Amino acid sequence: MIDKIDKVKKLLEKLPVDYADIRIVKGPFTSLSIRDGKVVEVVESSNFGMGIRVLCSGSFGFASTNREDVIERRQKKH
């Protein structure tokens, strides 16, 4: 997880931002489907979410994604 934060930090350092915060959440996820009081489906998976907030020239901007590959794709462009 730290490596992802470092990658985003390096991207932000190339931009003229005054402030930035990064939030990354990753962990197990369990979903239950219940019909007529009975469990009909249990799905276990992994989830990922990332949000970045920046302050630039007095204005805030925010972006979020649930795709881990976005960081790597963005790095290749810079």
Backbone as CSV, one residue per row, in Angstrom:
resi,resn,N_x,N_y,N_z,CA_x,CA_y,CA_z,C_x,C_y,C_z
1,MET,0.819,-1.186,0.000,0.000,0.000,0.000,0.871,1.260,0.000
2,ILE,1.965,1.231,0.739,2.872,2.366,0.795,3.445,2.670,-0.587
3,ASP,3.712,1.630,-1.375,4.263,1.859,-2.712,3.288,2.628,-3.599
4,LYS,1.986,2.369,-3.459,0.988,3.100,-4.233,0.960,4.571,-3.819
5,ILE,1.049,4.827,-2.524,1.068,6.201,-2.035,2.301,6.924,-2.555
6,ASP,3.442,6.242,-2.538,4.675,6.852,-3.054,4.553,7.196,-4.537
7,LYS,3.923,6.317,-5.318,3.740,6.578,-6.749,2.866,7.807,-6.972
8,VAL,1.775,7.909,-6.222,0.889,9.059,-6.360,1.608,10.326,-5.901
9,LYS,2.359,10.226,-4.827,3.109,11.379,-4.319,4.092,11.904,-5.373
10,LYS,4.779,11.009,-6.054,5.723,11.418,-7.100,5.004,12.115,-8.249
11,LEU,3.804,11.632,-8.601,3.028,12.298,-9.648,2.612,13.700,-9.213
12,LEU,2.180,13.823,-7.954,1.730,15.121,-7.454,2.879,16.123,-7.350
13,GLU,4.076,15.636,-7.082,5.228,16.525,-6.968,5.547,17.223,-8.292
14,LYS,5.094,16.661,-9.406,5.318,17.259,-10.725,4.298,18.352,-11.042
15,LEU,3.269,18.466,-10.210,2.190,19.422,-10.459,2.294,20.613,-9.511
16,PRO,1.758,21.769,-9.900,1.857,22.963,-9.052,0.780,23.003,-7.961
17,VAL,0.738,22.001,-7.096,-0.272,21.967,-6.034,0.302,22.525,-4.737
18,ASP,-0.569,23.199,-3.971,-0.168,23.753,-2.686,-0.350,22.746,-1.551
19,TYR,-1.291,21.836,-1.718,-1.605,20.837,-0.687,-2.234,19.633,-1.372
20,ALA,-1.998,18.459,-0.829,-2.652,17.252,-1.351,-2.800,16.237,-0.227
21,ASP,-3.897,15.502,-0.258,-4.002,14.335,0.618,-4.511,13.161,-0.204
22,ILE,-4.034,11.993,0.192,-4.315,10.755,-0.528,-4.925,9.771,0.458
23,ARG,-6.002,9.156,0.072,-6.619,8.127,0.909,-6.795,6.875,0.068
24,ILE,-6.237,5.763,0.550,-6.364,4.485,-0.145,-6.936,3.463,0.831
25,VAL,-7.945,2.746,0.371,-8.584,1.712,1.182,-8.557,0.417,0.386
26,LYS,-8.109,-0.636,1.027,-8.087,-1.941,0.373,-8.375,-2.995,1.427
27,GLY,-9.221,-3.938,1.086,-9.506,-4.982,2.057,-10.537,-5.971,1.554
28,PRO,-10.836,-6.938,2.384,-11.832,-7.939,1.999,-13.241,-7.342,2.041
29,PHE,-14.115,-7.912,1.236,-15.490,-7.441,1.134,-16.402,-8.654,1.041
30,THR,-17.453,-8.672,1.820,-18.415,-9.763,1.773,-19.807,-9.187,1.530
31,SER,-20.500,-9.744,0.566,-21.850,-9.300,0.230,-22.822,-10.471,0.408
32,LEU,-23.930,-10.206,1.073,-24.962,-11.229,1.280,-26.228,-10.825,0.533
33,SER,-26.851,-11.774,-0.139,-28.166,-11.553,-0.743,-29.166,-12.394,0.040
34,ILE,-30.213,-11.735,0.504,-31.223,-12.423,1.319,-32.573,-12.270,0.631
35,ARG,-33.271,-13.397,0.494,-34.602,-13.397,-0.103,-35.534,-14.186,0.807
36,ASP,-36.635,-13.575,1.176,-37.619,-14.197,2.071,-36.971,-14.652,3.376
37,GLY,-36.028,-13.842,3.876,-35.388,-14.147,5.157,-34.317,-15.221,5.098
38,LYS,-33.989,-15.703,3.893,-32.972,-16.737,3.742,-31.817,-16.219,2.890
39,VAL,-30.608,-16.588,3.282,-29.426,-16.216,2.517,-29.414,-17.017,1.222
40,VAL,-29.398,-16.326,0.091,-29.398,-17.014,-1.209,-28.050,-16.913,-1.904
41,GLU,-27.226,-15.961,-1.473,-25.922,-15.824,-2.110,-24.955,-15.114,-1.169
42,VAL,-23.724,-15.630,-1.127,-22.641,-14.993,-0.388,-21.483,-14.818,-1.368
43,VAL,-21.027,-13.588,-1.504,-19.923,-13.299,-2.417,-18.808,-12.648,-1.615
44,GLU,-17.637,-13.263,-1.660,-16.469,-12.696,-0.997,-15.490,-12.224,-2.060
45,SER,-14.996,-11.019,-1.890,-14.053,-10.468,-2.849,-13.156,-9.456,-2.153
46,SER,-12.310,-8.839,-2.940,-11.420,-7.804,-2.434,-11.883,-6.479,-3.015
47,ASN,-11.743,-5.411,-2.248,-12.113,-4.113,-2.796,-10.954,-3.132,-2.683
48,PHE,-11.003,-2.106,-3.512,-9.966,-1.087,-3.546,-10.633,0.249,-3.834
49,GLY,-10.176,1.271,-3.180,-10.667,2.613,-3.448,-9.582,3.632,-3.138
50,MET,-9.502,4.674,-3.957,-8.500,5.710,-3.734,-9.134,7.064,-4.016
51,GLY,-8.857,8.028,-3.146,-9.305,9.396,-3.345,-8.129,10.344,-3.171
52,ILE,-8.051,11.345,-4.012,-6.988,12.347,-3.942,-7.653,13.721,-3.945
53,ARG,-7.276,14.541,-2.956,-7.770,15.912,-2.876,-6.571,16.848,-2.982
54,VAL,-6.688,17.863,-3.808,-5.586,18.811,-3.977,-6.099,20.242,-3.841
55,LEU,-5.208,21.104,-3.381,-5.459,22.537,-3.329,-4.462,23.188,-4.269
56,CYS,-4.973,23.945,-5.231,-4.121,24.594,-6.222,-4.669,25.983,-6.507
57,SER,-3.865,26.988,-6.264,-4.259,28.383,-6.521,-5.575,28.754,-5.843
58,GLY,-5.776,28.270,-4.618,-6.964,28.622,-3.849,-8.202,27.794,-4.136
59,SER,-8.121,26.803,-5.003,-9.271,25.956,-5.333,-8.952,24.502,-5.036
60,PHE,-9.958,23.795,-4.504,-9.804,22.367,-4.248,-10.295,21.557,-5.434
61,GLY,-9.643,20.435,-5.659,-10.075,19.463,-6.658,-10.066,18.087,-6.022
62,PHE,-10.898,17.190,-6.507,-10.983,15.841,-5.948,-11.167,14.837,-7.073
63,ALA,-10.479,13.715,-6.953,-10.644,12.614,-7.907,-10.654,11.314,-7.127
64,SER,-11.398,10.344,-7.617,-11.425,9.034,-6.963,-11.532,7.939,-8.012
65,THR,-11.128,6.743,-7.614,-11.222,5.581,-8.502,-11.318,4.312,-7.665
66,ASN,-11.812,3.271,-8.262,-11.804,1.958,-7.626,-10.946,0.976,-8.429
67,ARG,-10.107,1.524,-9.312,-9.226,0.691,-10.142,-7.776,0.911,-9.736
68,GLU,-7.108,-0.158,-9.365,-5.715,-0.071,-8.931,-4.759,0.262,-10.071
69,ASP,-5.096,-0.116,-11.302,-4.181,0.085,-12.418,-4.096,1.538,-12.884
70,VAL,-4.951,2.403,-12.374,-4.949,3.807,-12.785,-3.618,4.473,-12.451
71,ILE,-3.043,4.154,-11.318,-1.778,4.764,-10.905,-0.680,4.420,-11.906
72,GLU,-0.564,3.153,-12.267,0.473,2.721,-13.186,0.265,3.335,-14.579
73,ARG,-0.973,3.406,-15.034,-1.245,3.991,-16.350,-0.888,5.466,-16.360
74,ARG,-1.181,6.167,-15.280,-0.899,7.604,-15.209,0.607,7.854,-15.163
75,GLN,1.343,6.984,-14.485,2.805,7.147,-14.393,3.439,7.036,-15.778
76,LYS,2.935,6.160,-16.629,3.505,5.959,-17.949,3.329,7.201,-18.832
77,LYS,2.304,8.020,-18.541,2.068,9.230,-19.331,3.033,10.337,-18.960
78,HIS,3.597,10.303,-17.739,4.517,11.365,-17.297,5.928,10.897,-17.314
